[in-house]
Amino acid sequence: MILDYLPLLLFALVFILILFGYPVAFTLGGLSVIAGLIIYDVDFFYLLSLRIFGTMHNFVLVAVPLFVFMGIMLEKSGLAESLLETMSHLFGKLRGGLAISVVIVGGMLAASTGIVGATVITMGLISLPTMLKKGYSPELATGTIASAGTLGQIIPPSVVLVLLGSVLNVSVGDLFTAALIPGLLLVVMYVLYILIVAHFKPSVAPAITQEESDVFWRTGSAKRIVHAFVLPFSLISLVLGSIFMGVASPTEAAAVGAIGAIGLTAFQKKLSFGILKNVMKETTFLTCMVFMILIGASSFSLVFRAMGGDKILADAITQANLSPNMFLVVVLLVVFVAGFFIDFIEIIFIIVPVAAPIFSVMGIDLVWIGILIALNLQTSFLTPPFGFSLFYLKGVAPPEIKTSQLYRGIIPFVIIQVVLLVMVIVFPEIVSFLPNLNNK
């Protein structure tokens, strides 16, 4: 009888050790190997080598280091700084214009880089001091930056969507297409919220002065606008356009994006051997981390399924008479809470593989599930007190910004996220419309 619960005990032990701060890859792999050796024997792990080689031959996963390289290279190019400065003047005369520019630039950086931490930190360093200097309330300023920075989780090309596509065994191109409408809806909802707040409380989101606006328009504004917009839009069009038009696979488009990012950095006169070396080092570090976790997750998945863990969960759900909708709610709640404590990579490789086969048996569209999980993770990363984006922003915020102000500022944006998540659950057509149109 006790043996029946060994898979669940293994799952609980992995989760507890991760919460205590042990490295995820080695916790997953180490515990799984120990459990496999005790219950089976060394020969059993021949299957693991086949799984690892299968992972290394996965053409889709090649997109991960390429998108990471593209994001880090663009971070070094100064593109974000140029975009924010130009946008702030374009929308500056509008109440809340500076905050709106941060949201739009966050969306554009998400479509250019797809790396949440880099976007939040970059915008925090560049725009937070400016917003505070212009008289914005700390709550609105920090809330806007943290929420705009996490748009990289859902707006393609997102590393989250690439990994979800691999784990769920669905087309990454379909996930990218499906994520486009929810991502743009989120940007629109953020902007509407800022406009409403600025209208009813003008003091928390003032417009820039006429004098500042005049200086901008007198000093080569047209050239700066073209320079700031043409470069990132060219890259976005190259990467996403080639995927949506069926010209290139996501992996091939990622390679185009990586080359394009080098070109943009060179055009900005920021490219040097030192920068290229640093970008390659950071890319190698992040890629090795992802793939070590992936190997650990493969070990865990192999042992967990061999012990009948997936059957135990499926039987438990059947006996509990959970409807597909109730099971979806349970999984989203687990993912949401897990997002407080562990990174999205671990969640994708630990929780999603356990739930995906059950969703498949229930006949639920896995592309829709992928978008819901990505939105859910994004919401989790914003939610106090453990949201990762809040920690990123707090790390670069001026000393006078209190944690309580950060928490108060983010709550309205979390509510917006939850509203969108519910909309996508109730109206799945938001996700399926573009993929269905594309497949006709």
Sine and cosine of phi, psi and omega as CSV:
sin_phi,cos_phi,sin_psi,cos_psi,sin_omega,cos_omega
0.00,0.00,-0.67,0.74,-0.01,-1.00
-0.90,0.43,-0.60,0.80,-0.01,-1.00
-0.86,0.50,-0.49,0.87,0.00,-1.00
-0.89,0.45,-0.44,0.90,-0.08,-1.00
-0.98,-0.18,0.08,1.00,-0.01,-1.00
-0.86,0.50,-0.67,0.74,0.03,-1.00
-0.86,0.51,-0.65,0.76,0.00,-1.00
-0.93,0.36,-0.57,0.82,0.06,-1.00
-0.91,0.42,-0.66,0.75,0.04,-1.00
-0.88,0.48,-0.71,0.71,0.01,-1.00
-0.87,0.49,-0.71,0.70,-0.02,-1.00
-0.90,0.44,-0.67,0.74,0.00,-1.00
-0.88,0.47,-0.69,0.72,0.02,-1.00
-0.86,0.51,-0.73,0.69,-0.04,-1.00
-0.90,0.44,-0.69,0.72,-0.03,-1.00
-0.90,0.44,-0.71,0.70,-0.02,-1.00
-0.91,0.42,-0.59,0.81,0.05,-1.00
-0.90,0.43,-0.67,0.74,0.02,-1.00
-0.89,0.45,-0.48,0.88,0.04,-1.00
-0.99,0.16,-0.03,1.00,0.12,-0.99
0.99,-0.14,0.15,0.99,0.05,-1.00
-0.95,0.30,0.55,-0.83,-0.03,-1.00
-0.84,0.55,0.74,-0.67,-0.13,-0.99
-0.89,0.46,-0.76,0.65,-0.08,-1.00
-0.86,0.51,-0.71,0.71,-0.06,-1.00
-0.97,0.22,-0.48,0.88,0.08,-1.00
-0.92,0.40,-0.75,0.66,0.01,-1.00
-0.87,0.49,-0.80,0.60,-0.06,-1.00
-0.93,0.37,-0.71,0.70,-0.07,-1.00
-0.89,0.45,-0.78,0.62,0.00,-1.00
-0.88,0.47,-0.64,0.77,-0.02,-1.00
-0.91,0.42,-0.69,0.73,0.00,-1.00
-0.90,0.43,-0.69,0.72,0.03,-1.00
-0.87,0.50,-0.74,0.68,0.01,-1.00
-0.88,0.47,-0.65,0.76,0.00,-1.00
-0.91,0.41,-0.64,0.77,0.01,-1.00
-0.92,0.39,-0.61,0.79,-0.01,-1.00
-0.93,0.36,-0.71,0.70,-0.11,-0.99
-1.00,0.08,-0.59,0.80,-0.04,-1.00
-0.91,-0.41,-0.77,-0.64,0.08,-1.00
-0.46,-0.89,-0.08,-1.00,-0.07,-1.00
-0.90,0.45,-0.60,0.80,-0.04,-1.00
-0.86,0.50,-0.47,0.88,-0.01,-1.00
-0.85,0.53,-0.53,0.85,-0.10,-1.00
-0.99,0.16,0.03,1.00,0.17,-0.99
-0.87,0.50,-0.57,0.82,0.03,-1.00
-0.90,0.44,-0.53,0.85,-0.02,-1.00
-0.91,0.41,-0.67,0.74,0.00,-1.00
-0.88,0.48,-0.62,0.79,0.05,-1.00
-0.89,0.45,-0.65,0.76,0.01,-1.00
-0.90,0.44,-0.69,0.73,-0.03,-1.00
-0.91,0.42,-0.69,0.73,0.04,-1.00
-0.90,0.43,-0.58,0.82,0.06,-1.00
-0.89,0.45,-0.64,0.77,0.03,-1.00
-0.91,0.41,-0.69,0.72,-0.02,-1.00
-0.91,0.40,-0.41,0.91,0.01,-1.00
-1.00,-0.05,0.09,1.00,-0.02,-1.00
-0.97,0.24,0.95,-0.32,-0.08,-1.00
-0.90,0.44,-0.52,0.85,-0.02,-1.00
-0.89,0.46,-0.64,0.77,-0.08,-1.00
-0.94,0.33,-0.24,0.97,0.08,-1.00
-0.89,0.46,-0.41,0.91,0.01,-1.00
-0.91,0.42,-0.44,0.90,-0.07,-1.00
-0.87,0.50,-0.85,0.53,0.00,-1.00
-0.89,0.46,-0.51,0.86,-0.02,-1.00
-0.94,0.34,-0.68,0.73,0.05,-1.00
-0.93,0.37,-0.60,0.80,0.05,-1.00
-0.89,0.45,-0.70,0.71,0.04,-1.00
-0.86,0.51,-0.72,0.69,0.00,-1.00
-0.86,0.52,-0.71,0.70,-0.03,-1.00
-0.90,0.44,-0.71,0.71,-0.03,-1.00
-0.93,0.36,-0.64,0.77,0.01,-1.00
-0.89,0.45,-0.66,0.75,0.02,-1.00
-0.92,0.38,-0.53,0.85,0.06,-1.00
-0.87,0.49,-0.58,0.81,-0.04,-1.00
-0.99,0.16,-0.24,0.97,-0.15,-0.99
-0.98,0.19,-0.26,0.97,-0.06,-1.00
0.99,0.14,0.17,0.99,-0.03,-1.00
-0.89,0.45,-0.67,0.74,-0.03,-1.00
-0.88,0.47,-0.68,0.73,-0.01,-1.00
-0.89,0.46,-0.70,0.71,0.00,-1.00
-0.90,0.43,-0.68,0.73,0.01,-1.00
-0.89,0.46,-0.75,0.66,-0.04,-1.00
-0.88,0.47,-0.68,0.74,-0.03,-1.00
-0.90,0.44,-0.70,0.71,-0.02,-1.00
-0.92,0.38,-0.72,0.70,-0.01,-1.00
-0.88,0.48,-0.63,0.77,-0.04,-1.00
-0.89,0.45,-0.53,0.85,0.04,-1.00
-0.98,0.18,-0.56,0.83,0.02,-1.00
-0.90,0.43,-0.66,0.75,-0.03,-1.00
-0.98,-0.20,0.01,1.00,-0.17,-0.99
-0.86,0.50,-0.56,0.83,-0.05,-1.00
-0.97,0.24,-0.17,0.99,0.05,-1.00
-1.00,0.03,0.63,-0.77,0.09,-1.00
-0.89,0.45,0.79,-0.62,-0.06,-1.00
0.99,0.17,0.14,0.99,-0.07,-1.00
-0.87,0.50,-0.63,0.78,0.00,-1.00
-0.91,0.42,-0.66,0.76,0.04,-1.00
-0.91,0.41,-0.64,0.77,0.03,-1.00
-0.89,0.46,-0.66,0.75,0.01,-1.00
-0.89,0.46,-0.59,0.81,0.04,-1.00
-0.89,0.45,-0.67,0.74,0.00,-1.00
-0.90,0.43,-0.72,0.69,-0.04,-1.00
-0.92,0.40,-0.68,0.74,0.04,-1.00
-0.91,0.42,-0.61,0.79,0.07,-1.00
-0.86,0.51,-0.67,0.75,0.04,-1.00
-0.91,0.41,-0.64,0.77,0.00,-1.00
-0.94,0.35,-0.63,0.78,0.05,-1.00
-0.92,0.39,-0.57,0.82,0.05,-1.00
-0.89,0.46,-0.66,0.75,0.01,-1.00
-0.97,0.26,-0.23,0.97,0.01,-1.00
-0.98,-0.18,-0.58,0.82,-0.13,-0.99
-0.89,-0.45,-0.70,0.71,-0.01,-1.00
0.95,0.30,0.22,0.98,-0.02,-1.00
-0.92,-0.39,0.92,-0.40,-0.13,-0.99
-0.91,0.42,-0.80,0.60,-0.07,-1.00
-0.83,0.56,-0.71,0.70,-0.02,-1.00
-0.89,0.45,-0.66,0.75,-0.04,-1.00
-0.92,0.39,-0.72,0.69,-0.01,-1.00
-0.88,0.47,-0.72,0.70,-0.03,-1.00
-0.91,0.41,-0.70,0.71,-0.01,-1.00
-0.87,0.49,-0.75,0.66,-0.04,-1.00
-0.95,0.32,-0.53,0.85,0.06,-1.00
-0.90,0.44,-0.68,0.73,-0.01,-1.00
-0.93,0.36,-0.63,0.78,-0.11,-0.99
-1.00,0.08,-0.75,0.66,-0.21,-0.98
-0.99,-0.12,-0.46,0.89,-0.06,-1.00
-0.88,0.48,-0.76,0.65,0.03,-1.00
-0.86,0.52,-0.62,0.79,0.01,-1.00
-0.91,0.42,-0.71,0.71,-0.02,-1.00
-0.88,0.47,-0.67,0.74,0.01,-1.00
-0.92,0.39,-0.63,0.78,0.00,-1.00
-0.91,0.42,-0.56,0.83,-0.01,-1.00
-0.99,0.17,-0.03,1.00,0.08,-1.00
0.99,-0.16,0.18,0.98,0.06,-1.00
-0.94,0.35,0.54,-0.84,0.06,-1.00
-0.94,0.35,0.61,-0.79,0.01,-1.00
-0.83,0.56,-0.57,0.82,-0.04,-1.00
-0.90,0.44,-0.76,0.65,-0.03,-1.00
-0.93,0.37,-0.65,0.76,-0.02,-1.00
-0.88,0.47,-0.77,0.63,-0.05,-1.00
-0.94,0.35,-0.63,0.78,0.01,-1.00
-0.88,0.47,-0.66,0.75,0.00,-1.00
-0.91,0.42,-0.72,0.70,-0.05,-1.00
-0.92,0.40,-0.72,0.69,-0.02,-1.00
-0.89,0.46,-0.68,0.73,-0.04,-1.00
-0.95,0.30,-0.65,0.76,0.02,-1.00
-0.91,0.42,-0.55,0.83,-0.01,-1.00
-0.92,0.38,-0.43,0.90,-0.03,-1.00
-1.00,0.03,0.01,1.00,0.03,-1.00
-0.88,0.48,-0.35,0.94,0.05,-1.00
-0.90,0.43,-0.25,0.97,0.06,-1.00
-0.95,0.31,-0.52,0.85,-0.14,-0.99
-0.90,-0.44,-0.55,0.84,-0.02,-1.00
-0.98,0.20,0.83,-0.56,-0.02,-1.00
-0.94,0.34,0.44,-0.90,0.04,1.00
-1.00,0.08,0.92,-0.38,-0.08,-1.00
-0.96,-0.26,0.74,-0.68,0.05,-1.00
-0.88,0.48,-0.57,0.82,0.04,-1.00
-0.84,0.54,-0.72,0.70,-0.03,-1.00
-0.93,0.36,-0.57,0.82,0.05,-1.00
-0.89,0.47,-0.74,0.68,-0.01,-1.00
-0.92,0.39,-0.66,0.76,0.04,-1.00
-0.88,0.47,-0.65,0.76,0.02,-1.00
-0.87,0.50,-0.65,0.76,0.01,-1.00
-0.92,0.40,-0.71,0.70,-0.06,-1.00
-0.95,0.32,-0.66,0.75,-0.01,-1.00
-0.98,0.18,-0.17,0.99,-0.02,-1.00
0.87,0.49,0.71,0.71,0.08,-1.00
-0.84,-0.55,0.28,-0.96,-0.03,-1.00
-0.91,0.42,0.81,-0.59,0.06,-1.00
-0.90,0.43,-0.57,0.82,0.05,-1.00
-0.87,0.49,-0.66,0.75,0.05,-1.00
-0.90,0.43,-0.64,0.77,0.02,-1.00
-0.90,0.44,-0.68,0.73,0.02,-1.00
-0.87,0.49,-0.72,0.69,-0.02,-1.00
-0.90,0.44,-0.69,0.73,-0.03,-1.00
-0.91,0.41,-0.51,0.86,-0.07,-1.00
-0.99,0.17,-0.22,0.97,-0.13,-0.99
-0.90,0.44,-0.76,0.65,-0.03,-1.00
-0.92,0.40,-0.76,0.65,0.06,-1.00
-0.84,0.55,-0.63,0.78,0.00,-1.00
-0.90,0.43,-0.71,0.70,0.02,-1.00
-0.93,0.37,-0.61,0.79,0.06,-1.00
-0.86,0.51,-0.65,0.76,-0.01,-1.00
-0.89,0.45,-0.68,0.73,0.04,-1.00
-0.87,0.49,-0.72,0.70,-0.01,-1.00
-0.88,0.47,-0.68,0.74,-0.02,-1.00
-0.92,0.40,-0.62,0.79,0.07,-1.00
-0.88,0.47,-0.72,0.69,-0.03,-1.00
-0.89,0.46,-0.69,0.72,0.02,-1.00
-0.87,0.49,-0.67,0.74,0.02,-1.00
-0.87,0.48,-0.71,0.71,-0.01,-1.00
-0.89,0.46,-0.67,0.74,0.02,-1.00
-0.88,0.47,-0.65,0.76,0.00,-1.00
-0.91,0.40,-0.72,0.70,0.01,-1.00
-0.89,0.46,-0.70,0.71,-0.02,-1.00
-0.90,0.43,-0.54,0.84,0.00,-1.00
-0.94,0.34,-0.69,0.72,-0.07,-1.00
-1.00,0.06,-0.41,0.91,0.03,-1.00
-0.75,-0.66,0.96,0.27,-0.07,-1.00
-0.84,0.54,-0.48,0.88,-0.07,-1.00
-0.93,0.38,-0.40,0.92,-0.06,-1.00
-1.00,0.05,-0.23,0.97,-0.03,-1.00
-0.55,-0.83,0.94,0.35,-0.07,-1.00
-0.96,0.29,0.36,-0.93,0.10,-1.00
-0.99,0.12,0.31,-0.95,0.06,-1.00
-0.97,0.23,0.31,-0.95,-0.05,-1.00
-0.97,0.26,0.36,-0.93,0.02,-1.00
-0.88,0.47,-0.59,0.81,-0.01,-1.00
-0.89,0.46,-0.72,0.70,0.03,-1.00
-0.88,0.47,-0.67,0.75,0.00,-1.00
-0.89,0.45,-0.68,0.73,-0.01,-1.00
-0.89,0.46,-0.65,0.76,0.01,-1.00
-0.87,0.50,-0.68,0.73,-0.02,-1.00
-0.89,0.46,-0.75,0.66,-0.08,-1.00
-0.95,0.32,-0.33,0.94,0.01,-1.00
-1.00,0.08,-0.38,0.93,-0.16,-0.99
-0.94,-0.33,0.94,0.34,0.11,-0.99
0.88,0.47,0.67,0.74,-0.07,-1.00
-0.90,0.43,-0.66,0.75,-0.06,-1.00
-0.86,0.50,-0.71,0.71,-0.01,-1.00
-0.89,0.45,-0.66,0.75,-0.01,-1.00
-0.92,0.39,-0.62,0.79,0.02,-1.00
-0.90,0.43,-0.74,0.68,0.01,-1.00
-0.87,0.49,-0.72,0.70,-0.03,-1.00
-0.88,0.47,-0.68,0.74,-0.07,-1.00
-0.95,0.32,-0.55,0.83,-0.11,-0.99
-1.00,-0.10,-0.63,0.78,-0.10,-1.00
-0.89,0.45,-0.67,0.74,-0.07,-1.00
-0.89,0.46,-0.83,0.55,-0.01,-1.00
-0.91,0.42,-0.60,0.80,0.01,-1.00
-0.91,0.42,-0.57,0.82,0.05,-1.00
-0.89,0.46,-0.71,0.71,-0.01,-1.00
-0.92,0.40,-0.70,0.71,0.02,-1.00
-0.87,0.50,-0.68,0.73,0.00,-1.00
-0.90,0.44,-0.66,0.75,0.01,-1.00
-0.88,0.47,-0.74,0.68,-0.10,-1.00
-0.96,0.27,-0.85,0.53,-0.08,-1.00
-0.96,0.28,-0.62,0.79,0.00,-1.00
-0.87,0.49,-0.68,0.74,-0.01,-1.00
-0.91,0.41,-0.53,0.85,0.03,-1.00
-0.96,0.28,-0.79,0.62,-0.10,-1.00
-0.91,0.41,-0.51,0.86,0.00,-1.00
-1.00,0.08,-0.06,1.00,0.04,-1.00
0.98,0.21,0.23,0.97,0.00,-1.00
-0.97,0.25,-0.59,0.81,-0.06,-1.00
-0.67,-0.74,0.46,-0.89,0.13,-0.99
-0.97,0.23,0.27,-0.96,0.05,-1.00
-0.82,0.58,-0.59,0.81,-0.01,-1.00
-0.93,0.37,-0.70,0.72,0.04,-1.00
-0.91,0.42,-0.63,0.78,0.03,-1.00
-0.91,0.41,-0.57,0.82,0.04,-1.00
-0.90,0.44,-0.61,0.79,0.04,-1.00
-0.91,0.42,-0.66,0.75,0.06,-1.00
-0.87,0.49,-0.68,0.73,0.01,-1.00
-0.88,0.47,-0.65,0.76,0.00,-1.00
-0.90,0.43,-0.71,0.71,0.04,-1.00
-0.91,0.42,-0.67,0.74,0.02,-1.00
-0.88,0.48,-0.62,0.78,0.01,-1.00
-0.91,0.42,-0.62,0.78,0.06,-1.00
-0.89,0.45,-0.68,0.74,0.01,-1.00
-0.89,0.46,-0.69,0.73,0.00,-1.00
-0.91,0.42,-0.65,0.76,0.02,-1.00
-0.90,0.43,-0.63,0.78,0.05,-1.00
-0.91,0.41,-0.66,0.75,0.01,-1.00
-0.89,0.46,-0.55,0.83,0.04,-1.00
-0.98,0.18,0.00,1.00,-0.02,-1.00
0.87,0.50,0.60,0.80,0.02,-1.00
-0.93,-0.38,-0.09,1.00,-0.08,-1.00
-0.99,0.17,0.77,-0.64,0.08,-1.00
-0.52,-0.85,0.21,-0.98,0.00,-1.00
-0.89,0.46,-0.62,0.79,0.00,-1.00
-0.89,0.46,-0.70,0.72,0.01,-1.00
-0.91,0.41,-0.69,0.72,0.01,-1.00
-0.86,0.50,-0.66,0.75,0.01,-1.00
-0.90,0.44,-0.71,0.71,0.01,-1.00
-0.90,0.44,-0.67,0.74,0.01,-1.00
-0.89,0.46,-0.68,0.74,0.00,-1.00
-0.92,0.40,-0.62,0.78,0.03,-1.00
-0.90,0.43,-0.72,0.70,0.00,-1.00
-0.91,0.41,-0.63,0.78,0.03,-1.00
-0.90,0.45,-0.69,0.72,0.01,-1.00
-0.88,0.47,-0.68,0.73,-0.01,-1.00
-0.88,0.48,-0.77,0.64,-0.03,-1.00
-0.91,0.41,-0.64,0.77,0.00,-1.00
-0.91,0.40,-0.67,0.74,0.03,-1.00
-0.88,0.47,-0.64,0.77,0.02,-1.00
-0.88,0.47,-0.72,0.69,-0.01,-1.00
-0.87,0.49,-0.72,0.69,-0.09,-1.00
-0.97,0.24,-0.50,0.86,0.11,-0.99
-0.91,0.42,-0.65,0.76,0.06,-1.00
-0.90,0.43,-0.63,0.77,0.00,-1.00
-0.89,0.45,-0.65,0.76,0.04,-1.00
-0.92,0.39,-0.68,0.73,0.07,-1.00
-0.87,0.49,-0.66,0.75,0.01,-1.00
-0.91,0.41,-0.58,0.82,0.05,-1.00
-0.90,0.44,-0.65,0.76,0.05,-1.00
-0.89,0.46,-0.72,0.69,-0.01,-1.00
-0.89,0.47,-0.72,0.69,-0.03,-1.00
-0.88,0.47,-0.66,0.75,0.00,-1.00
-0.88,0.48,-0.77,0.64,-0.04,-1.00
-0.93,0.36,-0.67,0.74,-0.02,-1.00
-0.86,0.51,-0.69,0.72,-0.01,-1.00
-0.96,0.27,-0.59,0.80,0.04,-1.00
-0.88,0.47,-0.56,0.83,0.03,-1.00
-0.98,0.18,-0.05,1.00,0.03,-1.00
1.00,0.10,0.38,0.93,-0.05,-1.00
-0.89,0.45,-0.67,0.74,0.00,-1.00
-0.91,0.42,-0.57,0.82,0.03,-1.00
-0.93,0.37,-0.64,0.77,0.02,-1.00
-0.87,0.49,-0.72,0.70,0.00,-1.00
-0.90,0.43,-0.69,0.73,0.00,-1.00
-0.89,0.46,-0.67,0.74,0.03,-1.00
-0.90,0.43,-0.65,0.76,0.00,-1.00
-0.88,0.47,-0.66,0.76,0.01,-1.00
-0.93,0.38,-0.66,0.75,0.02,-1.00
-0.89,0.46,-0.72,0.69,-0.03,-1.00
-0.93,0.37,-0.50,0.87,0.02,-1.00
-0.98,0.20,-0.11,0.99,-0.01,-1.00
0.83,0.56,0.62,0.78,0.04,-1.00
-0.96,0.28,0.78,-0.63,0.10,-1.00
-0.95,0.30,0.33,-0.94,0.05,-1.00
-0.80,0.61,-0.64,0.77,0.00,-1.00
-0.91,0.40,-0.65,0.76,0.01,-1.00
-0.92,0.39,-0.64,0.77,0.04,-1.00
-0.89,0.45,-0.65,0.76,0.05,-1.00
-0.87,0.50,-0.70,0.72,0.01,-1.00
-0.88,0.47,-0.68,0.73,0.00,-1.00
-0.88,0.47,-0.73,0.68,-0.01,-1.00
-0.89,0.46,-0.69,0.72,0.00,-1.00
-0.90,0.44,-0.61,0.79,0.05,-1.00
-0.91,0.41,-0.67,0.74,0.02,-1.00
-0.89,0.46,-0.72,0.70,0.01,-1.00
-0.89,0.45,-0.66,0.75,-0.01,-1.00
-0.88,0.48,-0.74,0.67,-0.01,-1.00
-0.93,0.37,-0.65,0.76,0.01,-1.00
-0.88,0.47,-0.54,0.84,0.00,-1.00
-0.90,0.43,-0.30,0.95,0.08,-1.00
-0.94,0.35,-0.52,0.85,-0.23,-0.97
-0.92,-0.39,-0.51,0.86,-0.06,-1.00
-0.79,-0.61,0.38,-0.93,-0.10,-1.00
-0.95,0.30,0.32,-0.95,-0.07,-1.00
-0.89,0.46,-0.51,0.86,-0.02,-1.00
-0.89,0.45,-0.71,0.71,0.01,-1.00
-0.90,0.43,-0.65,0.76,-0.01,-1.00
-0.89,0.46,-0.69,0.72,-0.03,-1.00
-0.89,0.46,-0.61,0.79,-0.08,-1.00
-1.00,-0.01,-0.25,0.97,0.00,-1.00
-0.98,-0.21,-0.80,0.60,-0.15,-0.99
-1.00,0.07,-0.70,0.72,-0.10,-1.00
-0.88,0.47,-0.69,0.73,0.01,-1.00
-0.88,0.47,-0.46,0.89,0.02,-1.00
-0.96,0.28,-0.63,0.77,-0.07,-1.00
-1.00,0.10,-0.50,0.87,-0.12,-0.99
-0.84,0.55,-0.73,0.68,-0.01,-1.00
-0.87,0.49,-0.55,0.83,0.00,-1.00
-0.94,0.35,-0.68,0.73,0.08,-1.00
-0.86,0.52,-0.65,0.76,-0.03,-1.00
-0.90,0.44,-0.69,0.72,0.03,-1.00
-0.89,0.46,-0.60,0.80,0.00,-1.00
-0.96,0.28,-0.11,0.99,0.03,-1.00
0.97,0.22,0.42,0.91,-0.02,-1.00
-1.00,0.00,0.65,-0.76,0.00,-1.00
-0.89,0.45,0.89,-0.46,-0.07,-1.00
-0.96,0.28,-0.40,0.92,0.09,-1.00
-0.91,0.42,-0.70,0.71,0.06,-1.00
-0.86,0.50,-0.69,0.72,0.04,-1.00
-0.87,0.50,-0.68,0.74,0.00,-1.00
-0.86,0.50,-0.68,0.73,0.01,-1.00
-0.93,0.38,-0.65,0.76,0.03,-1.00
-0.88,0.47,-0.67,0.75,0.00,-1.00
-0.92,0.40,-0.66,0.75,0.02,-1.00
-0.89,0.46,-0.70,0.71,0.04,-1.00
-0.90,0.43,-0.64,0.77,-0.01,-1.00
-0.91,0.42,-0.67,0.74,0.04,-1.00
-0.90,0.45,-0.65,0.76,0.02,-1.00
-0.87,0.49,-0.68,0.74,0.03,-1.00
-0.90,0.43,-0.67,0.74,0.01,-1.00
-0.88,0.47,-0.62,0.79,-0.03,-1.00
-0.93,0.36,-0.26,0.97,0.01,-1.00
-0.98,-0.19,-0.27,0.96,-0.20,-0.98
-0.99,0.13,0.81,-0.58,0.09,-1.00
-0.91,0.42,0.42,-0.91,0.02,1.00
-1.00,-0.07,0.03,1.00,-0.16,-0.99
-0.94,-0.35,0.08,1.00,-0.11,-0.99
-0.83,0.56,0.79,-0.61,-0.03,-1.00
-0.86,0.51,-0.65,0.76,-0.02,-1.00
-0.88,0.47,-0.55,0.83,0.02,-1.00
-0.92,0.40,-0.62,0.79,0.04,-1.00
-0.92,0.39,-0.67,0.74,0.03,-1.00
-0.84,0.53,-0.75,0.66,-0.07,-1.00
-0.94,0.35,-0.66,0.75,0.01,-1.00
-0.87,0.49,-0.54,0.84,-0.02,-1.00
-0.92,0.40,-0.44,0.90,-0.04,-1.00
-0.92,-0.40,-0.01,1.00,-0.02,-1.00
-0.96,0.26,0.46,-0.89,0.08,-1.00
-0.86,0.51,0.44,-0.90,-0.07,-1.00
-0.85,0.52,-0.46,0.89,-0.06,-1.00
-0.96,0.27,-0.22,0.98,0.04,-1.00
-0.98,0.21,0.89,-0.47,-0.02,-1.00
-1.00,0.01,0.46,-0.89,0.02,-1.00
-0.87,0.50,-0.61,0.79,0.00,-1.00
-0.89,0.46,-0.59,0.81,0.03,-1.00
-0.92,0.39,-0.65,0.76,0.03,-1.00
-0.87,0.49,-0.71,0.71,-0.01,-1.00
-0.90,0.43,-0.70,0.72,0.00,-1.00
-0.90,0.43,-0.61,0.79,-0.04,-1.00
-0.93,0.36,-0.51,0.86,-0.10,-0.99
-1.00,0.09,-0.38,0.93,-0.09,-1.00
-0.81,0.59,-0.75,0.67,0.01,-1.00
-0.85,0.52,-0.60,0.80,-0.01,-1.00
-0.95,0.32,-0.56,0.83,0.08,-1.00
-0.90,0.44,-0.66,0.75,0.03,-1.00
-0.88,0.48,-0.66,0.75,0.05,-1.00
-0.87,0.49,-0.68,0.73,0.03,-1.00
-0.86,0.50,-0.72,0.70,-0.02,-1.00
-0.89,0.45,-0.65,0.76,0.03,-1.00
-0.86,0.51,-0.71,0.70,0.01,-1.00
-0.90,0.43,-0.66,0.75,0.01,-1.00
-0.86,0.52,-0.70,0.71,0.03,-1.00
-0.90,0.44,-0.66,0.76,0.03,-1.00
-0.86,0.50,-0.67,0.74,-0.02,-1.00
-0.93,0.36,-0.56,0.83,0.05,-1.00
-0.93,0.37,-0.72,0.70,-0.05,-1.00
-0.96,0.28,-0.60,0.80,-0.02,-1.00
-0.86,-0.51,0.98,0.19,-0.03,-1.00
-0.88,0.48,-0.26,0.96,0.03,-1.00
-0.88,0.48,-0.41,0.91,0.05,-1.00
-0.85,0.53,-0.59,0.80,-0.01,-1.00
-1.00,0.05,-0.65,0.76,-0.16,-0.99
-0.99,0.12,-0.28,0.96,-0.13,-0.99
-0.85,0.53,-0.82,0.57,-0.07,-1.00
-0.93,0.38,-0.70,0.72,0.06,-1.00
-0.86,0.52,-0.64,0.76,0.03,-1.00
-0.91,0.42,-0.63,0.77,0.03,-1.00
-0.91,0.41,-0.63,0.78,-0.02,-1.00
-0.94,0.35,-0.54,0.84,-0.07,-1.00
-1.00,0.05,-0.08,1.00,-0.01,-1.00
-0.96,0.28,0.00,0.00,0.00,0.00
